[in-house]
Amino acid sequence: MSENPKNQLFEILKNLGCPEEQAAFQTTLLSPPPNPQHSTVVTVIFPDGRAVKGTGKGQRKVDAELVAAQSTIDILRNTYPELLVNWDEIDVEAQAGDALIKLGIYLSASSRTANEKSKELQSLETDQHLAKVFEQWKAKGDPDLAIWGSNLGEKKKATLVEALLWRRYGKQIMADDASLQLQSLLKNLKNLQ
């Protein structure tokens, strides 16, 4: 991530699928040269309606904007950390969610043959299909999708759906000792002697 707070703020918005324009910078000249002083207020409106305002002062307009952006980031860290999404963590949860989709299909009694199950899997786990699920859930007001903007691509939407599947169903499906059992399974696969 950039060291420039304004760029960091834009990156936070981009991670949420929001355009940079959702951060509105307003700067006022408080005192003229030779000792100029600028004051900036940045207002960020998130897709779920939350508004965050940061302020900053500086001799130059750009300095005041940077301080205001940093102030906004600090507010986000302290008050709304869920808006500082970590795509690496989401990707891991999405992989687990993808595994749940596979389990759901292969353990389902609705399809009888491996070929039928494979076809069903291919239709349900495509990015295109999962992105449609994202759009449908978002349109119905799913609270887990309220923070996400309209600039997310198909892959990111699909990834979010898979991550949400893991968050919503993982604990219900996995037994308390599932992690230990799976580690034993992996150990047996790795120990080739």
Backbone torsions as a table, in degrees:
resi	resn	phi	psi	omega
1	MET	NA	147.4	-179.2
2	SER	-62.6	153.9	175.0
3	GLU	-84.6	-17.6	180.0
4	ASN	-74.5	118.0	-176.5
5	PRO	-59.0	-33.5	179.6
6	LYS	-66.6	-43.3	176.8
7	ASN	-65.2	-36.8	177.0
8	GLN	-62.5	-41.6	178.9
9	LEU	-63.7	-42.4	177.2
10	PHE	-64.3	-35.0	177.8
11	GLU	-66.9	-39.1	176.2
12	ILE	-59.4	-45.6	178.8
13	LEU	-63.7	-43.8	179.7
14	LYS	-60.6	-41.5	178.9
15	ASN	-60.3	-27.1	179.2
16	LEU	-92.5	0.0	-178.5
17	GLY	78.5	27.9	-177.9
18	CYS	-110.1	145.4	176.2
19	PRO	-74.5	156.2	179.2
20	GLU	-58.8	-27.5	-177.3
21	GLU	-63.3	-13.3	177.5
22	GLN	-74.0	-6.9	172.0
23	ALA	-108.0	105.9	-177.8
24	ALA	-99.9	118.1	179.5
25	PHE	-97.7	128.7	175.3
26	GLN	-126.2	119.4	-177.0
27	THR	-116.9	138.3	178.8
28	THR	-122.9	138.1	174.7
29	LEU	-83.7	114.9	-178.3
30	LEU	-84.2	-39.3	178.5
31	SER	-143.7	139.1	-175.4
32	PRO	-79.4	170.5	175.0
33	PRO	-57.7	152.3	19.2
34	PRO	-86.1	-11.2	177.1
35	ASN	-118.8	73.0	-175.9
36	PRO	-69.5	150.0	175.9
37	GLN	-139.2	124.6	178.9
38	HIS	-111.5	148.5	175.2
39	SER	-125.8	131.2	180.0
40	THR	-123.2	138.4	170.1
41	VAL	-118.3	127.3	173.7
42	VAL	-112.3	129.0	178.2
43	THR	-115.5	124.6	178.5
44	VAL	-114.8	123.3	177.2
45	ILE	-106.1	120.7	-179.1
46	PHE	-92.2	157.9	-176.3
47	PRO	-56.1	-27.3	-180.0
48	ASP	-85.1	6.4	176.6
49	GLY	95.8	-10.3	178.8
50	ARG	-66.5	140.0	176.0
51	ALA	-120.0	132.7	178.3
52	VAL	-123.9	131.4	179.8
53	LYS	-119.6	132.4	173.8
54	GLY	-122.2	152.3	-179.3
55	THR	-128.3	157.3	177.9
56	GLY	-161.4	155.0	177.5
57	LYS	-129.4	150.5	177.5
58	GLY	-170.0	164.0	179.9
59	GLN	-68.0	-34.5	177.7
60	ARG	-109.5	155.6	178.8
61	LYS	-57.1	-45.1	-178.0
62	VAL	-62.5	-36.3	178.0
63	ASP	-64.9	-43.3	178.8
64	ALA	-63.4	-39.1	178.6
65	GLU	-64.9	-40.7	179.6
66	LEU	-64.9	-41.4	179.0
67	VAL	-66.2	-40.4	179.0
68	ALA	-65.2	-41.0	178.3
69	ALA	-63.3	-43.1	178.6
70	GLN	-64.1	-38.9	177.2
71	SER	-60.5	-41.2	178.8
72	THR	-65.4	-43.7	178.4
73	ILE	-61.7	-41.3	178.7
74	ASP	-62.3	-40.9	177.5
75	ILE	-62.7	-43.3	178.8
76	LEU	-61.0	-45.6	-179.6
77	ARG	-60.7	-40.8	-173.9
78	ASN	-86.0	-30.5	-172.5
79	THR	-111.8	-36.6	-175.7
80	TYR	-130.3	59.3	-176.4
81	PRO	-62.7	-22.1	178.8
82	GLU	-65.5	-16.8	177.4
83	LEU	-83.5	-8.9	177.4
84	LEU	-97.2	75.1	-172.3
85	VAL	-72.1	146.5	178.5
86	ASN	-114.6	104.9	-176.2
87	TRP	-66.9	-25.9	176.3
88	ASP	-63.8	-42.7	177.9
89	GLU	-67.0	-40.9	179.2
90	ILE	-63.1	-40.4	179.3
91	ASP	-61.3	-39.6	178.4
92	VAL	-65.2	-45.5	178.0
93	GLU	-63.3	-36.0	179.3
94	ALA	-65.0	-38.7	177.6
95	GLN	-63.4	-39.5	176.7
96	ALA	-66.7	-39.0	176.8
97	GLY	-63.5	-38.3	176.4
98	ASP	-61.9	-39.5	177.6
99	ALA	-63.6	-36.4	177.7
100	LEU	-66.0	-38.2	176.7
101	ILE	-60.1	-46.7	179.9
102	LYS	-60.7	-46.1	178.1
103	LEU	-60.4	-43.6	-179.5
104	GLY	-57.9	-42.4	-178.8
105	ILE	-74.6	-47.8	-175.1
106	TYR	-72.1	-22.4	177.0
107	LEU	-96.4	-3.0	-179.3
108	SER	-73.6	144.8	177.5
109	ALA	-88.5	-5.7	-175.7
110	SER	-69.9	-34.9	176.5
111	SER	-105.1	139.6	-175.3
112	ARG	-96.9	-39.9	-173.7
113	THR	-100.5	159.4	177.1
114	ALA	-61.6	-36.4	179.3
115	ASN	-64.5	-43.5	177.2
116	GLU	-61.6	-43.8	179.8
117	LYS	-64.1	-40.6	179.1
118	SER	-63.2	-42.9	178.8
119	LYS	-64.4	-41.8	178.7
120	GLU	-63.2	-42.5	178.5
121	LEU	-61.1	-45.3	-179.5
122	GLN	-61.6	-31.9	179.9
123	SER	-80.0	-32.1	-174.8
124	LEU	-88.7	-26.6	-174.0
125	GLU	-102.0	11.9	176.9
126	THR	-72.1	151.2	176.8
127	ASP	-59.1	-38.7	-179.1
128	GLN	-61.0	-47.1	179.8
129	HIS	-65.6	-46.0	-178.1
130	LEU	-65.9	-33.1	175.9
131	ALA	-65.6	-36.2	175.8
132	LYS	-65.5	-38.3	176.0
133	VAL	-61.4	-44.8	176.8
134	PHE	-54.5	-50.9	-178.1
135	GLU	-60.6	-41.1	180.0
136	GLN	-66.0	-46.7	179.5
137	TRP	-62.2	-43.3	-179.2
138	LYS	-63.0	-43.0	179.4
139	ALA	-62.6	-30.6	179.0
140	LYS	-84.6	1.3	176.6
141	GLY	84.6	26.4	178.4
142	ASP	-55.1	119.7	-175.8
143	PRO	-63.0	-26.7	179.0
144	ASP	-72.5	-13.3	-179.1
145	LEU	-108.7	2.1	-175.1
146	ALA	-63.4	-30.0	-176.0
147	ILE	-80.8	-10.3	-172.1
148	TRP	-88.9	133.6	179.7
149	GLY	-82.7	-178.9	-175.4
150	SER	-88.5	-0.6	-177.7
151	ASN	-96.8	17.3	176.9
152	LEU	-79.1	138.3	176.5
153	GLY	-78.9	171.7	-178.5
154	GLU	-57.3	-43.8	-178.8
155	LYS	-62.5	-43.9	-179.2
156	LYS	-66.9	-39.5	177.3
157	LYS	-61.5	-44.7	179.6
158	ALA	-62.8	-42.4	179.2
159	THR	-60.8	-42.7	179.0
160	LEU	-63.8	-40.4	178.4
161	VAL	-62.6	-45.6	178.7
162	GLU	-61.6	-40.6	178.3
163	ALA	-64.1	-41.1	178.7
164	LEU	-66.3	-35.2	175.7
165	LEU	-60.5	-41.9	178.4
166	TRP	-64.3	-46.7	-178.8
167	ARG	-62.0	-36.9	-174.6
168	ARG	-84.9	-32.1	-173.3
169	TYR	-117.9	-16.5	-174.8
170	GLY	-55.3	-48.9	-177.3
171	LYS	-70.0	-29.5	179.3
172	GLN	-72.8	-32.6	-175.5
173	ILE	-88.5	-36.0	-174.9
174	MET	-85.1	129.6	176.1
175	ALA	-69.6	162.9	-178.9
176	ASP	-57.0	-35.2	-178.3
177	ASP	-100.1	16.6	-177.1
178	ALA	-58.2	-40.3	-178.8
179	SER	-61.2	-43.3	178.4
180	LEU	-66.0	-41.7	179.5
181	GLN	-64.1	-40.6	179.5
182	LEU	-68.9	-35.6	176.4
183	GLN	-63.8	-39.3	176.9
184	SER	-63.3	-43.1	177.2
185	LEU	-58.4	-47.5	-179.1
186	LEU	-64.9	-38.5	178.9
187	LYS	-61.4	-41.4	178.2
188	ASN	-65.2	-33.6	178.0
189	LEU	-72.9	-32.7	-175.4
190	LYS	-84.6	-27.1	-176.8
191	ASN	-83.1	85.5	176.6
192	LEU	-101.1	104.9	-178.7
193	GLN	-128.4	NA	NA
